[in-house]
Amino acid sequence: MPPSVNKSNARHYKAPDTVTEYREFPGRSHWTCAEPGWEQVADAALEWGLAHAR
C-alpha cells in the first residue's frame, strides 16, 4: 500500500475525541510484523501510546 493511501486513511480517522498521528517507516512493507526489525515499529507504537494515555 503506498504511503499516499495510508496518509489519506489517517486523515479520515480525525475526530474531536481521538488522537491520531501518521508516521512512516521508510523501507518497510505493509506487513511490518513479519519483517526483521519489527521491534523498532513496536517500540515507537508503545512510546506513542504511553505518551497519549489518559
mmCIF entry with sequence, helices, sheets and N, C-alpha, C, O atoms, coordinates in Angstrom:
data_MODEL
# 
_entry.id   MODEL 
# 
_entity.id                         1 
_entity.type                       polymer 
_entity.pdbx_number_of_molecules   1 
# 
_entity_poly.entity_id                      1 
_entity_poly.type                           'polypeptide(L)' 
_entity_poly.nstd_linkage                   no 
_entity_poly.nstd_monomer                   no 
_entity_poly.pdbx_seq_one_letter_code       MPPSVNKSNARHYKAPDTVTEYREFPGRSHWTCAEPGWEQVADAALEWGLAHAR 
_entity_poly.pdbx_seq_one_letter_code_can   MPPSVNKSNARHYKAPDTVTEYREFPGRSHWTCAEPGWEQVADAALEWGLAHAR 
_entity_poly.pdbx_strand_id                 A 
# 
loop_
_entity_poly_seq.entity_id 
_entity_poly_seq.num 
_entity_poly_seq.mon_id 
_entity_poly_seq.hetero 
1 1  MET n 
1 2  PRO n 
1 3  PRO n 
1 4  SER n 
1 5  VAL n 
1 6  ASN n 
1 7  LYS n 
1 8  SER n 
1 9  ASN n 
1 10 ALA n 
1 11 ARG n 
1 12 HIS n 
1 13 TYR n 
1 14 LYS n 
1 15 ALA n 
1 16 PRO n 
1 17 ASP n 
1 18 THR n 
1 19 VAL n 
1 20 THR n 
1 21 GLU n 
1 22 TYR n 
1 23 ARG n 
1 24 GLU n 
1 25 PHE n 
1 26 PRO n 
1 27 GLY n 
1 28 ARG n 
1 29 SER n 
1 30 HIS n 
1 31 TRP n 
1 32 THR n 
1 33 CYS n 
1 34 ALA n 
1 35 GLU n 
1 36 PRO n 
1 37 GLY n 
1 38 TRP n 
1 39 GLU n 
1 40 GLN n 
1 41 VAL n 
1 42 ALA n 
1 43 ASP n 
1 44 ALA n 
1 45 ALA n 
1 46 LEU n 
1 47 GLU n 
1 48 TRP n 
1 49 GLY n 
1 50 LEU n 
1 51 ALA n 
1 52 HIS n 
1 53 ALA n 
1 54 ARG n 
# 
_struct_asym.id          A 
_struct_asym.entity_id   1 
# 
loop_
_struct_conf.conf_type_id 
_struct_conf.id 
_struct_conf.pdbx_PDB_helix_id 
_struct_conf.beg_label_comp_id 
_struct_conf.beg_label_asym_id 
_struct_conf.beg_label_seq_id 
_struct_conf.pdbx_beg_PDB_ins_code 
_struct_conf.end_label_comp_id 
_struct_conf.end_label_asym_id 
_struct_conf.end_label_seq_id 
_struct_conf.pdbx_end_PDB_ins_code 
_struct_conf.beg_auth_comp_id 
_struct_conf.beg_auth_asym_id 
_struct_conf.beg_auth_seq_id 
_struct_conf.end_auth_comp_id 
_struct_conf.end_auth_asym_id 
_struct_conf.end_auth_seq_id 
_struct_conf.pdbx_PDB_helix_class 
_struct_conf.details 
_struct_conf.pdbx_PDB_helix_length 
HELX_P HELX_P1 AA1 PRO A 3  ? HIS A 12 ? PRO A 3  HIS A 12 1 ? 10 
HELX_P HELX_P2 AA2 THR A 32 ? ALA A 34 ? THR A 32 ALA A 34 5 ? 3  
HELX_P HELX_P3 AA3 TRP A 38 ? ALA A 51 ? TRP A 38 ALA A 51 1 ? 14 
# 
_struct_conf_type.id          HELX_P 
_struct_conf_type.criteria    ? 
_struct_conf_type.reference   ? 
# 
loop_
_atom_site.group_PDB 
_atom_site.id 
_atom_site.type_symbol 
_atom_site.label_atom_id 
_atom_site.label_alt_id 
_atom_site.label_comp_id 
_atom_site.label_asym_id 
_atom_site.label_entity_id 
_atom_site.label_seq_id 
_atom_site.pdbx_PDB_ins_code 
_atom_site.Cartn_x 
_atom_site.Cartn_y 
_atom_site.Cartn_z 
_atom_site.occupancy 
_atom_site.B_iso_or_equiv 
_atom_site.pdbx_formal_charge 
_atom_site.auth_seq_id 
_atom_site.auth_comp_id 
_atom_site.auth_asym_id 
_atom_site.auth_atom_id 
_atom_site.pdbx_PDB_model_num 
ATOM 1   N N  . MET A 1 1  ? 0.845   -1.165  0.000  1.00 0.00 ? 1  MET A N  1 
ATOM 2   C CA . MET A 1 1  ? 0.000   0.000   0.000  1.00 0.00 ? 1  MET A CA 1 
ATOM 3   C C  . MET A 1 1  ? 0.896   1.236   0.000  1.00 0.00 ? 1  MET A C  1 
ATOM 4   O O  . MET A 1 1  ? 1.767   1.358   0.862  1.00 0.00 ? 1  MET A O  1 
ATOM 5   N N  . PRO A 1 2  ? 0.706   2.138   -0.931 1.00 0.00 ? 2  PRO A N  1 
ATOM 6   C CA . PRO A 1 2  ? 1.573   3.309   -0.991 1.00 0.00 ? 2  PRO A CA 1 
ATOM 7   C C  . PRO A 1 2  ? 1.303   4.275   0.165  1.00 0.00 ? 2  PRO A C  1 
ATOM 8   O O  . PRO A 1 2  ? 0.191   4.331   0.689  1.00 0.00 ? 2  PRO A O  1 
ATOM 9   N N  . PRO A 1 3  ? 2.322   5.027   0.555  1.00 0.00 ? 3  PRO A N  1 
ATOM 10  C CA . PRO A 1 3  ? 2.165   5.987   1.655  1.00 0.00 ? 3  PRO A CA 1 
ATOM 11  C C  . PRO A 1 3  ? 1.006   6.955   1.454  1.00 0.00 ? 3  PRO A C  1 
ATOM 12  O O  . PRO A 1 3  ? 0.359   7.351   2.424  1.00 0.00 ? 3  PRO A O  1 
ATOM 13  N N  . SER A 1 4  ? 0.736   7.339   0.222  1.00 0.00 ? 4  SER A N  1 
ATOM 14  C CA . SER A 1 4  ? -0.346  8.302   -0.033 1.00 0.00 ? 4  SER A CA 1 
ATOM 15  C C  . SER A 1 4  ? -1.697  7.755   0.420  1.00 0.00 ? 4  SER A C  1 
ATOM 16  O O  . SER A 1 4  ? -2.534  8.510   0.913  1.00 0.00 ? 4  SER A O  1 
ATOM 17  N N  . VAL A 1 5  ? -1.915  6.457   0.258  1.00 0.00 ? 5  VAL A N  1 
ATOM 18  C CA . VAL A 1 5  ? -3.172  5.840   0.694  1.00 0.00 ? 5  VAL A CA 1 
ATOM 19  C C  . VAL A 1 5  ? -3.242  5.824   2.216  1.00 0.00 ? 5  VAL A C  1 
ATOM 20  O O  . VAL A 1 5  ? -4.287  6.122   2.795  1.00 0.00 ? 5  VAL A O  1 
ATOM 21  N N  . ASN A 1 6  ? -2.143  5.478   2.859  1.00 0.00 ? 6  ASN A N  1 
ATOM 22  C CA . ASN A 1 6  ? -2.117  5.469   4.322  1.00 0.00 ? 6  ASN A CA 1 
ATOM 23  C C  . ASN A 1 6  ? -2.334  6.869   4.890  1.00 0.00 ? 6  ASN A C  1 
ATOM 24  O O  . ASN A 1 6  ? -3.041  7.032   5.884  1.00 0.00 ? 6  ASN A O  1 
ATOM 25  N N  . LYS A 1 7  ? -1.734  7.874   4.270  1.00 0.00 ? 7  LYS A N  1 
ATOM 26  C CA . LYS A 1 7  ? -1.923  9.254   4.725  1.00 0.00 ? 7  LYS A CA 1 
ATOM 27  C C  . LYS A 1 7  ? -3.388  9.661   4.599  1.00 0.00 ? 7  LYS A C  1 
ATOM 28  O O  . LYS A 1 7  ? -3.937  10.304  5.494  1.00 0.00 ? 7  LYS A O  1 
ATOM 29  N N  . SER A 1 8  ? -4.016  9.288   3.494  1.00 0.00 ? 8  SER A N  1 
ATOM 30  C CA . SER A 1 8  ? -5.424  9.598   3.299  1.00 0.00 ? 8  SER A CA 1 
ATOM 31  C C  . SER A 1 8  ? -6.284  8.898   4.356  1.00 0.00 ? 8  SER A C  1 
ATOM 32  O O  . SER A 1 8  ? -7.198  9.500   4.920  1.00 0.00 ? 8  SER A O  1 
ATOM 33  N N  . ASN A 1 9  ? -5.989  7.651   4.613  1.00 0.00 ? 9  ASN A N  1 
ATOM 34  C CA . ASN A 1 9  ? -6.737  6.916   5.646  1.00 0.00 ? 9  ASN A CA 1 
ATOM 35  C C  . ASN A 1 9  ? -6.583  7.586   7.006  1.00 0.00 ? 9  ASN A C  1 
ATOM 36  O O  . ASN A 1 9  ? -7.555  7.705   7.751  1.00 0.00 ? 9  ASN A O  1 
ATOM 37  N N  . ALA A 1 10 ? -5.393  8.015   7.327  1.00 0.00 ? 10 ALA A N  1 
ATOM 38  C CA . ALA A 1 10 ? -5.149  8.652   8.626  1.00 0.00 ? 10 ALA A CA 1 
ATOM 39  C C  . ALA A 1 10 ? -5.979  9.917   8.776  1.00 0.00 ? 10 ALA A C  1 
ATOM 40  O O  . ALA A 1 10 ? -6.481  10.200  9.865  1.00 0.00 ? 10 ALA A O  1 
ATOM 41  N N  . ARG A 1 11 ? -6.131  10.679  7.706  1.00 0.00 ? 11 ARG A N  1 
ATOM 42  C CA . ARG A 1 11 ? -6.940  11.904  7.775  1.00 0.00 ? 11 ARG A CA 1 
ATOM 43  C C  . ARG A 1 11 ? -8.404  11.592  8.063  1.00 0.00 ? 11 ARG A C  1 
ATOM 44  O O  . ARG A 1 11 ? -9.090  12.408  8.679  1.00 0.00 ? 11 ARG A O  1 
ATOM 45  N N  . HIS A 1 12 ? -8.895  10.449  7.639  1.00 0.00 ? 12 HIS A N  1 
ATOM 46  C CA . HIS A 1 12 ? -10.287 10.071  7.867  1.00 0.00 ? 12 HIS A CA 1 
ATOM 47  C C  . HIS A 1 12 ? -10.557 9.651   9.318  1.00 0.00 ? 12 HIS A C  1 
ATOM 48  O O  . HIS A 1 12 ? -11.716 9.583   9.727  1.00 0.00 ? 12 HIS A O  1 
ATOM 49  N N  . TYR A 1 13 ? -9.532  9.376   10.084 1.00 0.00 ? 13 TYR A N  1 
ATOM 50  C CA . TYR A 1 13 ? -9.710  8.956   11.470 1.00 0.00 ? 13 TYR A CA 1 
ATOM 51  C C  . TYR A 1 13 ? -9.649  10.122  12.455 1.00 0.00 ? 13 TYR A C  1 
ATOM 52  O O  . TYR A 1 13 ? -9.633  9.903   13.667 1.00 0.00 ? 13 TYR A O  1 
ATOM 53  N N  . LYS A 1 14 ? -9.616  11.336  11.962 1.00 0.00 ? 14 LYS A N  1 
ATOM 54  C CA . LYS A 1 14 ? -9.585  12.513  12.831 1.00 0.00 ? 14 LYS A CA 1 
ATOM 55  C C  . LYS A 1 14 ? -10.983 12.756  13.395 1.00 0.00 ? 14 LYS A C  1 
ATOM 56  O O  . LYS A 1 14 ? -11.973 12.721  12.665 1.00 0.00 ? 14 LYS A O  1 
ATOM 57  N N  . ALA A 1 15 ? -11.048 12.999  14.685 1.00 0.00 ? 15 ALA A N  1 
ATOM 58  C CA . ALA A 1 15 ? -12.303 13.346  15.357 1.00 0.00 ? 15 ALA A CA 1 
ATOM 59  C C  . ALA A 1 15 ? -11.942 14.117  16.614 1.00 0.00 ? 15 ALA A C  1 
ATOM 60  O O  . ALA A 1 15 ? -10.827 13.987  17.118 1.00 0.00 ? 15 ALA A O  1 
ATOM 61  N N  . PRO A 1 16 ? -12.866 14.917  17.128 1.00 0.00 ? 16 PRO A N  1 
ATOM 62  C CA . PRO A 1 16 ? -12.564 15.742  18.304 1.00 0.00 ? 16 PRO A CA 1 
ATOM 63  C C  . PRO A 1 16 ? -12.074 14.952  19.526 1.00 0.00 ? 16 PRO A C  1 
ATOM 64  O O  . PRO A 1 16 ? -11.262 15.456  20.302 1.00 0.00 ? 16 PRO A O  1 
ATOM 65  N N  . ASP A 1 17 ? -12.553 13.743  19.694 1.00 0.00 ? 17 ASP A N  1 
ATOM 66  C CA . ASP A 1 17 ? -12.188 12.977  20.894 1.00 0.00 ? 17 ASP A CA 1 
ATOM 67  C C  . ASP A 1 17 ? -11.161 11.884  20.635 1.00 0.00 ? 17 ASP A C  1 
ATOM 68  O O  . ASP A 1 17 ? -11.011 10.972  21.448 1.00 0.00 ? 17 ASP A O  1 
ATOM 69  N N  . THR A 1 18 ? -10.452 11.966  19.512 1.00 0.00 ? 18 THR A N  1 
ATOM 70  C CA . THR A 1 18 ? -9.436  10.955  19.214 1.00 0.00 ? 18 THR A CA 1 
ATOM 71  C C  . THR A 1 18 ? -8.074  11.608  19.012 1.00 0.00 ? 18 THR A C  1 
ATOM 72  O O  . THR A 1 18 ? -7.973  12.787  18.673 1.00 0.00 ? 18 THR A O  1 
ATOM 73  N N  . VAL A 1 19 ? -7.052  10.828  19.225 1.00 0.00 ? 19 VAL A N  1 
ATOM 74  C CA . VAL A 1 19 ? -5.683  11.277  18.979 1.00 0.00 ? 19 VAL A CA 1 
ATOM 75  C C  . VAL A 1 19 ? -5.125  10.374  17.888 1.00 0.00 ? 19 VAL A C  1 
ATOM 76  O O  . VAL A 1 19 ? -5.019  9.161   18.067 1.00 0.00 ? 19 VAL A O  1 
ATOM 77  N N  . THR A 1 20 ? -4.776  10.965  16.774 1.00 0.00 ? 20 THR A N  1 
ATOM 78  C CA . THR A 1 20 ? -4.195  10.199  15.674 1.00 0.00 ? 20 THR A CA 1 
ATOM 79  C C  . THR A 1 20 ? -2.918  10.871  15.220 1.00 0.00 ? 20 THR A C  1 
ATOM 80  O O  . THR A 1 20 ? -2.727  12.074  15.400 1.00 0.00 ? 20 THR A O  1 
ATOM 81  N N  . GLU A 1 21 ? -2.057  10.079  14.633 1.00 0.00 ? 21 GLU A N  1 
ATOM 82  C CA . GLU A 1 21 ? -0.801  10.602  14.122 1.00 0.00 ? 21 GLU A CA 1 
ATOM 83  C C  . GLU A 1 21 ? -0.332  9.665   13.024 1.00 0.00 ? 21 GLU A C  1 
ATOM 84  O O  . GLU A 1 21 ? -0.454  8.446   13.146 1.00 0.00 ? 21 GLU A O  1 
ATOM 85  N N  . TYR A 1 22 ? 0.198   10.228  11.965 1.00 0.00 ? 22 TYR A N  1 
ATOM 86  C CA . TYR A 1 22 ? 0.732   9.436   10.866 1.00 0.00 ? 22 TYR A CA 1 
ATOM 87  C C  . TYR A 1 22 ? 2.246   9.398   10.984 1.00 0.00 ? 22 TYR A C  1 
ATOM 88  O O  . TYR A 1 22 ? 2.893   10.431  11.156 1.00 0.00 ? 22 TYR A O  1 
ATOM 89  N N  . ARG A 1 23 ? 2.794   8.219   10.893 1.00 0.00 ? 23 ARG A N  1 
ATOM 90  C CA . ARG A 1 23 ? 4.249   8.071   10.940 1.00 0.00 ? 23 ARG A CA 1 
ATOM 91  C C  . ARG A 1 23 ? 4.669   7.027   9.919  1.00 0.00 ? 23 ARG A C  1 
ATOM 92  O O  . ARG A 1 23 ? 4.093   5.941   9.849  1.00 0.00 ? 23 ARG A O  1 
ATOM 93  N N  . GLU A 1 24 ? 5.664   7.362   9.141  1.00 0.00 ? 24 GLU A N  1 
ATOM 94  C CA . GLU A 1 24 ? 6.184   6.444   8.132  1.00 0.00 ? 24 GLU A CA 1 
ATOM 95  C C  . GLU A 1 24 ? 7.474   5.807   8.606  1.00 0.00 ? 24 GLU A C  1 
ATOM 96  O O  . GLU A 1 24 ? 8.281   6.435   9.292  1.00 0.00 ? 24 GLU A O  1 
ATOM 97  N N  . PHE A 1 25 ? 7.653   4.575   8.238  1.00 0.00 ? 25 PHE A N  1 
ATOM 98  C CA . PHE A 1 25 ? 8.900   3.853   8.485  1.00 0.00 ? 25 PHE A CA 1 
ATOM 99  C C  . PHE A 1 25 ? 9.436   3.447   7.120  1.00 0.00 ? 25 PHE A C  1 
ATOM 100 O O  . PHE A 1 25 ? 9.096   2.379   6.611  1.00 0.00 ? 25 PHE A O  1 
ATOM 101 N N  . PRO A 1 26 ? 10.276  4.295   6.520  1.00 0.00 ? 26 PRO A N  1 
ATOM 102 C CA . PRO A 1 26 ? 10.772  4.046   5.158  1.00 0.00 ? 26 PRO A CA 1 
ATOM 103 C C  . PRO A 1 26 ? 11.431  2.670   5.017  1.00 0.00 ? 26 PRO A C  1 
ATOM 104 O O  . PRO A 1 26 ? 12.132  2.188   5.907  1.00 0.00 ? 26 PRO A O  1 
ATOM 105 N N  . GLY A 1 27 ? 11.173  2.071   3.869  1.00 0.00 ? 27 GLY A N  1 
ATOM 106 C CA . GLY A 1 27 ? 11.774  0.783   3.567  1.00 0.00 ? 27 GLY A CA 1 
ATOM 107 C C  . GLY A 1 27 ? 11.014  -0.407  4.114  1.00 0.00 ? 27 GLY A C  1 
ATOM 108 O O  . GLY A 1 27 ? 11.451  -1.548  3.959  1.00 0.00 ? 27 GLY A O  1 
ATOM 109 N N  . ARG A 1 28 ? 9.886   -0.158  4.748  1.00 0.00 ? 28 ARG A N  1 
ATOM 110 C CA . ARG A 1 28 ? 9.091   -1.252  5.309  1.00 0.00 ? 28 ARG A CA 1 
ATOM 111 C C  . ARG A 1 28 ? 7.837   -1.461  4.476  1.00 0.00 ? 28 ARG A C  1 
ATOM 112 O O  . ARG A 1 28 ? 7.276   -0.521  3.913  1.00 0.00 ? 28 ARG A O  1 
ATOM 113 N N  . SER A 1 29 ? 7.416   -2.707  4.413  1.00 0.00 ? 29 SER A N  1 
ATOM 114 C CA . SER A 1 29 ? 6.185   -3.021  3.701  1.00 0.00 ? 29 SER A CA 1 
ATOM 115 C C  . SER A 1 29 ? 4.989   -2.842  4.640  1.00 0.00 ? 29 SER A C  1 
ATOM 116 O O  . SER A 1 29 ? 5.142   -2.422  5.787  1.00 0.00 ? 29 SER A O  1 
ATOM 117 N N  . HIS A 1 30 ? 3.818   -3.163  4.139  1.00 0.00 ? 30 HIS A N  1 
ATOM 118 C CA . HIS A 1 30 ? 2.599   -3.065  4.945  1.00 0.00 ? 30 HIS A CA 1 
ATOM 119 C C  . HIS A 1 30 ? 2.550   -4.170  6.017  1.00 0.00 ? 30 HIS A C  1 
ATOM 120 O O  . HIS A 1 30 ? 1.817   -4.055  6.999  1.00 0.00 ? 30 HIS A O  1 
ATOM 121 N N  . TRP A 1 31 ? 3.328   -5.227  5.819  1.00 0.00 ? 31 TRP A N  1 
ATOM 122 C CA . TRP A 1 31 ? 3.310   -6.386  6.723  1.00 0.00 ? 31 TRP A CA 1 
ATOM 123 C C  . TRP A 1 31 ? 4.493   -6.294  7.697  1.00 0.00 ? 31 TRP A C  1 
ATOM 124 O O  . TRP A 1 31 ? 5.354   -7.174  7.728  1.00 0.00 ? 31 TRP A O  1 
ATOM 125 N N  . THR A 1 32 ? 4.520   -5.243  8.469  1.00 0.00 ? 32 THR A N  1 
ATOM 126 C CA . THR A 1 32 ? 5.634   -4.936  9.369  1.00 0.00 ? 32 THR A CA 1 
ATOM 127 C C  . THR A 1 32 ? 5.916   -6.041  10.376 1.00 0.00 ? 32 THR A C  1 
ATOM 128 O O  . THR A 1 32 ? 7.075   -6.318  10.686 1.00 0.00 ? 32 THR A O  1 
ATOM 129 N N  . CYS A 1 33 ? 4.866   -6.672  10.886 1.00 0.00 ? 33 CYS A N  1 
ATOM 130 C CA . CYS A 1 33 ? 5.063   -7.661  11.958 1.00 0.00 ? 33 CYS A CA 1 
ATOM 131 C C  . CYS A 1 33 ? 5.852   -8.890  11.512 1.00 0.00 ? 33 CYS A C  1 
ATOM 132 O O  . CYS A 1 33 ? 6.331   -9.647  12.356 1.00 0.00 ? 33 CYS A O  1 
ATOM 133 N N  . ALA A 1 34 ? 5.994   -9.104  10.213 1.00 0.00 ? 34 ALA A N  1 
ATOM 134 C CA . ALA A 1 34 ? 6.736   -10.269 9.725  1.00 0.00 ? 34 ALA A CA 1 
ATOM 135 C C  . ALA A 1 34 ? 8.128   -9.912  9.223  1.00 0.00 ? 34 ALA A C  1 
ATOM 136 O O  . ALA A 1 34 ? 8.851   -10.783 8.741  1.00 0.00 ? 34 ALA A O  1 
ATOM 137 N N  . GLU A 1 35 ? 8.508   -8.663  9.326  1.00 0.00 ? 35 GLU A N  1 
ATOM 138 C CA . GLU A 1 35 ? 9.798   -8.228  8.806  1.00 0.00 ? 35 GLU A CA 1 
ATOM 139 C C  . GLU A 1 35 ? 10.844  -8.117  9.910  1.00 0.00 ? 35 GLU A C  1 
ATOM 140 O O  . GLU A 1 35 ? 10.514  -7.826  11.059 1.00 0.00 ? 35 GLU A O  1 
ATOM 141 N N  . PRO A 1 36 ? 12.098  -8.349  9.557  1.00 0.00 ? 36 PRO A N  1 
ATOM 142 C CA . PRO A 1 36 ? 13.169  -8.112  10.531 1.00 0.00 ? 36 PRO A CA 1 
ATOM 143 C C  . PRO A 1 36 ? 13.136  -6.647  10.983 1.00 0.00 ? 36 PRO A C  1 
ATOM 144 O O  . PRO A 1 36 ? 12.869  -5.751  10.183 1.00 0.00 ? 36 PRO A O  1 
ATOM 145 N N  . GLY A 1 37 ? 13.400  -6.421  12.228 1.00 0.00 ? 37 GLY A N  1 
ATOM 146 C CA . GLY A 1 37 ? 13.414  -5.066  12.758 1.00 0.00 ? 37 GLY A CA 1 
ATOM 147 C C  . GLY A 1 37 ? 12.051  -4.557  13.183 1.00 0.00 ? 37 GLY A C  1 
ATOM 148 O O  . GLY A 1 37 ? 11.882  -3.364  13.438 1.00 0.00 ? 37 GLY A O  1 
ATOM 149 N N  . TRP A 1 38 ? 11.071  -5.459  13.262 1.00 0.00 ? 38 TRP A N  1 
ATOM 150 C CA . TRP A 1 38 ? 9.718   -5.059  13.665 1.00 0.00 ? 38 TRP A CA 1 
ATOM 151 C C  . TRP A 1 38 ? 9.695   -4.430  15.046 1.00 0.00 ? 38 TRP A C  1 
ATOM 152 O O  . TRP A 1 38 ? 8.776   -3.685  15.387 1.00 0.00 ? 38 TRP A O  1 
ATOM 153 N N  . GLU A 1 39 ? 10.716  -4.738  15.839 1.00 0.00 ? 39 GLU A N  1 
ATOM 154 C CA . GLU A 1 39 ? 10.769  -4.203  17.201 1.00 0.00 ? 39 GLU A CA 1 
ATOM 155 C C  . GLU A 1 39 ? 10.839  -2.672  17.213 1.00 0.00 ? 39 GLU A C  1 
ATOM 156 O O  . GLU A 1 39 ? 10.302  -2.036  18.120 1.00 0.00 ? 39 GLU A O  1 
ATOM 157 N N  . GLN A 1 40 ? 11.492  -2.083  16.219 1.00 0.00 ? 40 GLN A N  1 
ATOM 158 C CA . GLN A 1 40 ? 11.581  -0.624  16.121 1.00 0.00 ? 40 GLN A CA 1 
ATOM 159 C C  . GLN A 1 40 ? 10.181  -0.023  15.992 1.00 0.00 ? 40 GLN A C  1 
ATOM 160 O O  . GLN A 1 40 ? 9.871   0.984   16.630 1.00 0.00 ? 40 GLN A O  1 
ATOM 161 N N  . VAL A 1 41 ? 9.354   -0.633  15.181 1.00 0.00 ? 41 VAL A N  1 
ATOM 162 C CA . VAL A 1 41 ? 7.994   -0.138  14.976 1.00 0.00 ? 41 VAL A CA 1 
ATOM 163 C C  . VAL A 1 41 ? 7.165   -0.361  16.248 1.00 0.00 ? 41 VAL A C  1 
ATOM 164 O O  . VAL A 1 41 ? 6.401   0.514   16.655 1.00 0.00 ? 41 VAL A O  1 
ATOM 165 N N  . ALA A 1 42 ? 7.318   -1.520  16.863 1.00 0.00 ? 42 ALA A N  1 
ATOM 166 C CA . ALA A 1 42 ? 6.584   -1.815  18.092 1.00 0.00 ? 42 ALA A CA 1 
ATOM 167 C C  . ALA A 1 42 ? 6.984   -0.853  19.208 1.00 0.00 ? 42 ALA A C  1 
ATOM 168 O O  . ALA A 1 42 ? 6.127   -0.379  19.953 1.00 0.00 ? 42 ALA A O  1 
ATOM 169 N N  . ASP A 1 43 ? 8.265   -0.565  19.327 1.00 0.00 ? 43 ASP A N  1 
ATOM 170 C CA . ASP A 1 43 ? 8.728   0.385   20.350 1.00 0.00 ? 43 ASP A CA 1 
ATOM 171 C C  . ASP A 1 43 ? 8.139   1.777   20.112 1.00 0.00 ? 43 ASP A C  1 
ATOM 172 O O  . ASP A 1 43 ? 7.724   2.446   21.058 1.00 0.00 ? 43 ASP A O  1 
ATOM 173 N N  . ALA A 1 44 ? 8.104   2.209   18.861 1.00 0.00 ? 44 ALA A N  1 
ATOM 174 C CA . ALA A 1 44 ? 7.539   3.518   18.535 1.00 0.00 ? 44 ALA A CA 1 
ATOM 175 C C  . ALA A 1 44 ? 6.053   3.561   18.875 1.00 0.00 ? 44 ALA A C  1 
ATOM 176 O O  . ALA A 1 44 ? 5.565   4.564   19.395 1.00 0.00 ? 44 ALA A O  1 
ATOM 177 N N  . ALA A 1 45 ? 5.335   2.483   18.586 1.00 0.00 ? 45 ALA A N  1 
ATOM 178 C CA . ALA A 1 45 ? 3.905   2.424   18.899 1.00 0.00 ? 45 ALA A CA 1 
ATOM 179 C C  . ALA A 1 45 ? 3.673   2.451   20.406 1.00 0.00 ? 45 ALA A C  1 
ATOM 180 O O  . ALA A 1 45 ? 2.765   3.129   20.888 1.00 0.00 ? 45 ALA A O  1 
ATOM 181 N N  . LEU A 1 46 ? 4.487   1.719   21.140 1.00 0.00 ? 46 LEU A N  1 
ATOM 182 C CA . LEU A 1 46 ? 4.360   1.707   22.600 1.00 0.00 ? 46 LEU A CA 1 
ATOM 183 C C  . LEU A 1 46 ? 4.656   3.083   23.186 1.00 0.00 ? 46 LEU A C  1 
ATOM 184 O O  . LEU A 1 46 ? 3.913   3.569   24.039 1.00 0.00 ? 46 LEU A O  1 
ATOM 185 N N  . GLU A 1 47 ? 5.725   3.703   22.736 1.00 0.00 ? 47 GLU A N  1 
ATOM 186 C CA . GLU A 1 47 ? 6.071   5.043   23.223 1.00 0.00 ? 47 GLU A CA 1 
ATOM 187 C C  . GLU A 1 47 ? 4.950   6.034   22.922 1.00 0.00 ? 47 GLU A C  1 
ATOM 188 O O  . GLU A 1 47 ? 4.609   6.864   23.765 1.00 0.00 ? 47 GLU A O  1 
ATOM 189 N N  . TRP A 1 48 ? 4.375   5.949   21.717 1.00 0.00 ? 48 TRP A N  1 
ATOM 190 C CA . TRP A 1 48 ? 3.290   6.839   21.335 1.00 0.00 ? 48 TRP A CA 1 
ATOM 191 C C  . TRP A 1 48 ? 2.076   6.598   22.240 1.00 0.00 ? 48 TRP A C  1 
ATOM 192 O O  . TRP A 1 48 ? 1.465   7.545   22.734 1.00 0.00 ? 48 TRP A O  1 
ATOM 193 N N  . GLY A 1 49 ? 1.738   5.341   22.447 1.00 0.00 ? 49 GLY A N  1 
ATOM 194 C CA . GLY A 1 49 ? 0.593   5.010   23.294 1.00 0.00 ? 49 GLY A CA 1 
ATOM 195 C C  . GLY A 1 49 ? 0.772   5.504   24.723 1.00 0.00 ? 49 GLY A C  1 
ATOM 196 O O  . GLY A 1 49 ? -0.156  6.060   25.311 1.00 0.00 ? 49 GLY A O  1 
ATOM 197 N N  . LEU A 1 50 ? 1.934   5.308   25.269 1.00 0.00 ? 50 LEU A N  1 
ATOM 198 C CA . LEU A 1 50 ? 2.195   5.765   26.641 1.00 0.00 ? 50 LEU A CA 1 
ATOM 199 C C  . LEU A 1 50 ? 2.166   7.295   26.745 1.00 0.00 ? 50 LEU A C  1 
ATOM 200 O O  . LEU A 1 50 ? 1.699   7.847   27.741 1.00 0.00 ? 50 LEU A O  1 
ATOM 201 N N  . ALA A 1 51 ? 2.663   7.963   25.720 1.00 0.00 ? 51 ALA A N  1 
ATOM 202 C CA . ALA A 1 51 ? 2.679   9.429   25.728 1.00 0.00 ? 51 ALA A CA 1 
ATOM 203 C C  . ALA A 1 51 ? 1.272   10.018  25.623 1.00 0.00 ? 51 ALA A C  1 
ATOM 204 O O  . ALA A 1 51 ? 1.028   11.134  26.083 1.00 0.00 ? 51 ALA A O  1 
ATOM 205 N N  . HIS A 1 52 ? 0.351   9.270   25.020 1.00 0.00 ? 52 HIS A N  1 
ATOM 206 C CA . HIS A 1 52 ? -1.007  9.789   24.812 1.00 0.00 ? 52 HIS A CA 1 
ATOM 207 C C  . HIS A 1 52 ? -2.040  9.115   25.721 1.00 0.00 ? 52 HIS A C  1 
ATOM 208 O O  . HIS A 1 52 ? -3.240  9.329   25.550 1.00 0.00 ? 52 HIS A O  1 
ATOM 209 N N  . ALA A 1 53 ? -1.596  8.316   26.670 1.00 0.00 ? 53 ALA A N  1 
ATOM 210 C CA . ALA A 1 53 ? -2.536  7.655   27.578 1.00 0.00 ? 53 ALA A CA 1 
ATOM 211 C C  . ALA A 1 53 ? -3.168  8.693   28.493 1.00 0.00 ? 53 ALA A C  1 
ATOM 212 O O  . ALA A 1 53 ? -2.525  9.660   28.901 1.00 0.00 ? 53 ALA A O  1 
ATOM 213 N N  . ARG A 1 54 ? -4.412  8.477   28.800 1.00 0.00 ? 54 ARG A N  1 
ATOM 214 C CA . ARG A 1 54 ? -5.124  9.403   29.696 1.00 0.00 ? 54 ARG A CA 1 
ATOM 215 C C  . ARG A 1 54 ? -5.172  8.841   31.091 1.00 0.00 ? 54 ARG A C  1 
ATOM 216 O O  . ARG A 1 54 ? -5.729  9.471   31.991 1.00 0.00 ? 54 ARG A O  1 
# 
